[in-house]
Structures are given as C-alpha cells and as structure tokens.
Amino acid sequence: MTEPTQQRVRELLANIIDPHTGQDLVAGGAVKGVGVDGDKVAIEIVLAYPASGWYDTLAQLVRDALAADATIGNVSVSISSRITAHKVQKDLNPLPKVKNIIAVASGKGGVGKSTTAVNLALALVAEGASVGVLDADIYGPSIPRMLGVSGKPDSKDGQHIEPKLAHGLQAMSIGFLIEEDTPMIWRGPMVTQALTQLLNETNWVDLDYLIIDLPPGTGDIQLTLCQRVPVSGALIVTTPQDIALLDARKGLKMFEKVEVPVLGIVENMAIHICSQCGHAEHIFGAGGGGRMAEEYEVPLLGSLPLDIHIREQADGGTPTVAADPDGAIAASYRLIARKTAAQLSLRARSKSIQFPKIVIQNT
C-alpha cells in the first residue's frame, strides 16, 4: 500500500480556506510543519491572529480534508497562534510593550462605537490575546462605567500609571482621573496632549493589541491623534442609516489621509428583534454597511443587532462578551474580533527592528 507524501498532504490542506483571511492555509503560511510516518500524519498550524474559539473547528476541517486520501490513517493536528507587530504610519515608532494599536472610530456619535470597542477588546481576550483598551474620548469618557471600574490609577515609580484591570482587560481613561460628572472644558491642544500622556505614560504590560476608542467625528483632534499615535489599523463602526453612513465615509477617508489601513466596517444596530413578540425589523435601514464596504473595497466584518441586553450589560459594567460569553451576540463579537485581527495579520510587519544594510561598493 502506498504511503502519503508531504506534498500530497499540503495539496489537501490547500483546499481549506480560512474564512477570516480569505486565504487557503498553505498560501497564507499557516501550515508550519507536516510530518509523515507511514500512514500517520502530523500537522502543525500556526495562525497569525488569536482564534482559540475556532481551533476545534479548524482541526476538524483539517481531518475532513485529509480523509479524502485513503492512504492517510491517523491524523494529529496541533494549532496555535503567534501574534506579531505590524507596520504603523511613516515617521512613527510602535509603542514599547504594545505590538499593535487598533483605532475604533465613527464619523458621528450614537452608533454604539464605544460599546463595540469594549466588546471587541473582550472578544480578543476570549480568543487568547493580551489586550488593553484606551478611552480617547476626553470630553465624554464612557469606558470606566462600561467596565465597572473606578478610582484613580496607581503609580509605582511616580512617572508611569498602572492600567486598571477589568474582565481580563488592561484599561486607561481620563475618567479614572476625574469625577464622573466633571466636565472637561479644554481646547484641542490640551486634549491631544492629555491623550498622548495617557497613551505613553501608562505602564501597559505586553499587549498584543491596544484598542483605542476614538471620540466621534473627524475634526482636528481626531486627525492630530491619528498623526501622533502609531496605529496599525482602524475599524469603522456605523449603523445602516444613510446619515450615519455619510459620516462613516468621512472617518474612512480620514484614515486614508493619514495612511492608516482600514481593516473593515462593523454594522451596528443592523436589525431589531422585539423581545416580546420576536418580530424582526430593520429600524435604521438594511444593507448600508455592506454597500459601503463594497464601495471602498474593505471587508464588512460583521453586523450586530439592536438588542436591549447589549445596552443593559454595558451600562451595568459587564459588557455582553463578559456577561454572556456563550451567547449568540458574544459569538458575533468574537467572529468580528477574529476577522479584525486576521485582516491585520495580512498587513506588512513592523520593521522597527532592522539589521543594518550592507552596501558593497567598488573602490
């Protein structure tokens, strides 16, 4: 009886398309090792993004693909993730102890951007990443209440502040430094300076991703922040409503202007299902996020419902992914998180650590 070859195994693995990246496992470089011993095959797969919730499904996809070859008997599959730092805007250097910064933005307020940012961060934690969240909305910080934490942060050395810990997240916000009902009557330069300090003077601990919840809009503050903060990629949150989409397009254009890649669009409040009768209704219109994604050739990472539990859980200090980790909505957030990180994994890696160039000249 003939035995399988490594080449044959790789051919079969090339038939498996990763739904998060759109690439097959071999072309995407996820197959790190193939071992063949008689009819026994051992596969090592290393994903470039966190996806612990998908490991079992992927392992079964591998076994099903290899079952097509009768010469293959026992199949052993090892799956892990290795997250690397990716390129940021030119002239900026990545933050120490932070591999990647992802900005979550919207063109206008009221579209659920902060709720999406917090649940995205929690979903990345659930998928196995080390994650922090920075509340960049100086005028209206909401992250402290959403995470259920308060009080001034500690400082061990008198120069850096320690992030607050909540639900497995490292968090920082101006809301930890002021009273909840204190208005921030600051002009733009003071706001950008305060945010830069919060970012650089927080003692982040070995983060794979730092999620920055940007203030709504596309004005001077947002543009300045995007020029000063080393961002690896951005996420646009919108509702299907035409007016929201108009402003979301401005947010997308802003990131293009500062050379930050847009990883995709999240359509929030896409559909409302009545908690009493179960009737489904597109209150803010239908398909707007998909049309915008197609127009600008960026992925639609997912659609989220208008659900009273999302609001109640965020207001209560335990967002949906933490409050109901096995629920359908948490599963949607985790899928969006995997797709977001997977899209970032397709981008160029950071070259902040480089070997010197060797130039040979005729003398």
C-alpha positions in Angstrom: 0.0 0.0 0.0 1.3 3.4 -0.9 2.0 6.0 1.7 1.1 9.7 1.7 3.7 12.3 1.0 4.2 15.7 2.5 3.4 17.3 -0.9 0.1 15.4 -1.1 -0.8 16.5 2.4 -0.1 20.1 1.6 -2.2 19.8 -1.6 -5.1 18.7 0.5 -4.6 21.4 3.1 -4.6 24.0 0.3 -8.3 23.2 -0.2 -9.1 24.7 3.2 -10.0 28.4 3.0 -9.6 30.4 6.2 -12.9 32.3 6.4 -11.2 35.1 8.5 -8.4 35.9 6.0 -9.9 34.5 2.7 -6.7 32.6 2.0 -6.1 28.9 2.0 -4.0 27.6 4.8 -0.9 26.9 2.7 -0.9 30.1 0.7 -1.5 32.0 4.0 1.6 30.5 5.6 -0.4 28.9 8.4 1.0 25.4 7.8 4.3 25.4 9.7 5.0 21.7 9.6 3.9 18.4 8.0 5.2 15.1 9.3 4.5 11.7 7.7 5.3 8.4 9.3 3.7 5.5 7.4 0.0 6.3 7.3 0.3 8.6 10.3 0.3 12.4 9.6 1.1 15.2 12.0 0.2 18.8 11.1 1.4 22.0 12.8 -0.7 25.1 12.1 0.2 28.5 13.5 -2.3 31.3 12.9 -1.1 34.9 12.9 -4.1 36.1 14.9 -5.9 34.9 18.1 -8.6 32.3 17.4 -8.8 29.9 20.2 -12.6 29.6 19.8 -12.0 28.4 16.2 -9.3 25.8 16.9 -11.6 22.8 17.3 -13.5 23.7 14.1 -10.2 24.1 12.2 -8.8 20.8 13.4 -12.0 19.1 12.2 -11.7 20.8 8.8 -8.1 19.5 8.5 -9.2 15.9 9.4 -12.1 16.1 6.9 -9.8 17.4 4.1 -7.2 14.6 4.7 -9.9 12.0 4.8 -10.1 12.4 1.1 -6.9 10.4 0.7 -7.3 6.7 1.6 -3.6 6.3 2.3 -3.8 8.7 5.3 -4.7 7.0 8.5 -4.2 8.6 11.9 -4.1 12.5 11.8 -2.6 14.6 14.6 -3.3 18.3 14.4 -1.6 21.0 16.5 -3.0 24.5 16.3 -1.7 27.7 18.0 -1.4 31.5 17.3 1.6 33.7 17.1 0.8 37.5 17.0 3.4 39.8 15.6 3.7 43.6 15.4 2.6 45.3 12.2 3.6 48.4 10.3 2.4 51.8 11.5 2.3 55.2 9.9 5.6 56.5 8.5 7.8 58.5 10.8 6.2 56.9 13.9 7.6 54.1 16.1 5.5 51.4 17.7 4.8 51.8 21.4 7.0 49.7 23.8 5.2 46.6 25.1 2.4 47.2 22.6 2.5 45.1 19.4 -0.5 46.6 17.6 -2.8 49.5 18.1 -6.3 49.3 16.5 -8.4 52.5 16.4 -12.1 52.2 16.6 -13.8 55.2 15.0 -17.1 56.5 13.8 -18.0 59.6 11.8 -20.7 60.5 14.3 -21.8 59.8 17.8 -24.7 57.5 18.9 -23.8 54.5 16.7 -22.5 52.3 19.5 -18.8 52.8 18.9 -17.7 52.6 22.5 -19.8 49.5 23.2 -18.4 47.9 20.1 -14.8 48.8 21.1 -15.1 47.3 24.6 -16.8 44.1 23.4 -14.2 43.8 20.6 -11.4 44.1 23.2 -13.1 41.5 25.4 -13.6 39.2 22.4 -9.9 39.3 21.5 -9.1 38.4 25.2 -11.6 35.5 24.8 -9.7 34.3 21.7 -6.4 34.2 23.6 -4.8 37.6 23.1 -3.4 40.1 25.7 -5.4 43.2 25.2 -5.7 46.8 26.5 -8.3 49.5 25.8 -7.7 53.2 25.9 -10.6 55.6 26.2 -9.6 58.5 23.9 -12.9 60.4 24.4 -11.6 63.0 26.8 -14.9 65.0 26.7 -17.2 62.0 27.3 -15.3 59.1 28.7 -17.5 56.0 29.0 -15.1 53.1 29.3 -14.9 53.2 33.2 -18.6 52.7 33.5 -18.8 50.1 30.8 -16.1 48.1 32.5 -17.4 48.7 36.0 -14.2 50.2 37.4 -13.4 53.5 39.0 -10.9 55.2 41.2 -7.5 56.8 40.5 -4.9 54.5 39.0 -1.7 53.6 41.0 1.8 54.7 40.1 4.7 52.5 41.2 7.6 54.8 40.1 5.9 58.2 40.2 6.3 58.6 36.4 4.0 55.9 35.0 0.5 55.0 35.8 -0.8 51.4 36.1 -3.7 50.4 33.9 -6.9 49.4 35.6 -7.8 45.7 35.3 -11.3 44.6 34.4 -12.6 41.3 32.8 -9.1 40.4 31.7 -8.5 43.8 30.1 -6.0 46.5 30.8 -7.8 49.8 30.7 -7.0 53.5 30.9 -9.3 56.6 30.6 -9.3 60.2 31.7 -12.4 59.1 33.5 -10.2 57.4 36.1 -8.6 60.8 36.9 -11.7 63.0 37.3 -15.1 62.7 38.8 -17.7 61.2 36.6 -19.8 64.5 36.5 -16.8 66.8 36.0 -16.9 68.5 32.5 -13.6 68.7 30.6 -13.5 72.3 29.4 -10.3 72.0 27.4 -9.3 73.2 24.0 -8.0 70.9 21.3 -4.2 71.1 22.1 -4.8 70.3 25.7 -6.9 67.3 24.8 -4.3 65.9 22.4 -1.6 66.4 25.0 -3.7 64.6 27.7 -4.4 61.7 25.4 -0.7 61.4 24.4 0.2 61.3 28.0 -2.4 58.6 28.8 -1.1 56.5 26.0 2.7 56.9 26.6 2.7 57.1 30.4 0.5 54.1 31.1 2.5 51.0 32.0 1.0 48.7 29.5 2.0 45.1 30.1 3.0 43.1 27.0 -0.1 43.8 24.9 -0.8 42.0 21.6 -3.5 44.7 20.8 -4.4 48.0 22.3 -7.9 49.1 21.3 -8.3 52.9 21.2 -11.9 54.1 21.4 -11.6 57.4 19.4 -14.0 60.3 20.0 -16.7 60.6 17.3 -16.1 62.9 14.4 -13.3 63.7 12.0 -12.1 67.1 13.3 -8.8 68.5 14.3 -8.5 66.4 17.4 -9.1 63.1 15.6 -6.8 64.0 12.8 -4.0 65.1 15.1 -4.3 61.9 17.2 -4.1 59.7 14.1 -1.0 61.5 13.1 0.7 61.2 16.5 -0.4 57.7 17.6 1.3 54.7 15.9 -1.8 52.9 14.6 -1.6 49.5 12.8 -5.1 49.6 11.6 -8.6 51.1 12.0 -12.1 49.9 12.4 -15.2 51.9 11.3 -18.5 51.5 13.2 -21.7 52.6 11.6 -25.4 51.9 11.5 -27.2 51.1 8.2 -28.8 54.6 8.3 -27.8 56.8 5.3 -26.9 59.8 7.5 -24.6 57.6 9.7 -23.0 56.2 6.5 -22.3 59.7 5.2 -20.3 60.4 8.3 -18.7 57.0 8.4 -17.3 57.6 4.9 -15.6 60.7 6.3 -14.0 58.7 9.0 -12.7 56.2 6.4 -11.3 59.0 4.3 -9.6 60.4 7.4 -7.6 57.2 7.9 -6.7 57.1 4.2 -5.3 60.6 4.5 -3.0 59.6 7.4 -2.1 56.3 5.8 -3.7 54.1 8.3 -5.3 50.9 6.7 -9.0 50.4 7.4 -9.3 46.8 8.4 -13.1 46.7 7.9 -16.5 48.0 8.8 -18.8 46.9 11.6 -22.5 47.5 11.1 -24.2 48.1 14.4 -27.9 48.1 15.2 -28.5 46.3 11.9 -31.7 44.6 12.9 -34.0 44.8 15.9 -35.8 41.8 17.2 -38.7 42.5 19.6 -38.1 40.9 23.0 -41.9 40.5 23.4 -43.1 39.1 20.1 -39.9 38.2 18.2 -40.7 40.5 15.2 -37.6 41.5 13.3 -37.4 45.0 11.8 -34.6 47.0 10.1 -35.2 50.2 12.1 -32.2 52.0 10.6 -32.4 50.5 7.1 -30.8 47.4 5.7 -27.5 46.6 3.9 -25.9 50.0 4.3 -22.7 48.7 5.8 -22.3 46.1 3.1 -22.8 48.7 0.3 -20.2 51.0 1.9 -17.7 48.1 2.3 -18.2 47.2 -1.3 -17.8 50.8 -2.4 -14.5 51.3 -0.6 -13.3 47.7 -1.1 -12.9 46.9 2.6 -14.4 43.9 4.4 -17.7 44.0 6.2 -16.5 42.4 9.4 -20.0 41.7 10.8 -23.4 43.0 11.7 -24.7 43.4 15.2 -28.4 43.6 16.3 -30.1 46.4 18.2 -30.6 44.4 21.4 -31.6 45.8 24.8 -29.2 43.3 26.6 -26.2 44.9 24.9 -27.1 48.3 26.3 -28.1 46.9 29.8 -24.9 44.9 30.1 -22.7 47.8 29.1 -24.5 50.2 31.5 -24.1 47.6 34.2 -20.3 47.4 33.9 -20.2 43.9 32.4 -20.3 44.1 28.6 -22.0 41.3 26.6 -18.9 39.2 25.9 -18.2 39.0 29.6 -21.8 38.9 30.8 -23.0 36.2 28.4 -19.8 34.6 26.9 -21.7 31.6 25.4 -24.5 33.6 23.9 -25.2 34.3 20.2 -24.2 38.0 20.4 -20.9 37.2 22.1 -20.2 34.7 19.3 -20.8 37.5 16.8 -18.4 39.8 18.6 -15.8 37.0 18.7 -16.2 36.4 15.0 -15.7 40.1 14.3 -12.6 40.1 16.6 -11.1 37.2 14.7 -11.8 38.8 11.4 -10.3 42.1 12.5 -7.1 40.5 13.8 -6.9 38.3 10.7 -7.2 41.3 8.4 -4.4 43.0 10.3 -2.2 39.8 10.1 -2.3 40.3 6.3 -0.6 43.7 6.6 3.2 44.2 6.4 5.0 43.5 9.6 6.8 46.2 11.6 10.3 47.0 10.6 11.2 48.9 13.7 13.9 46.4 14.5 16.1 46.1 11.4 19.5 44.8 10.6 21.9 47.4 9.1 22.1 47.4 5.4 25.4 46.1 3.9 26.5 48.1 0.9 29.3 46.7 -1.3 31.0 49.4 -3.4 33.8 49.2 -6.0 36.7 51.2 -4.7 
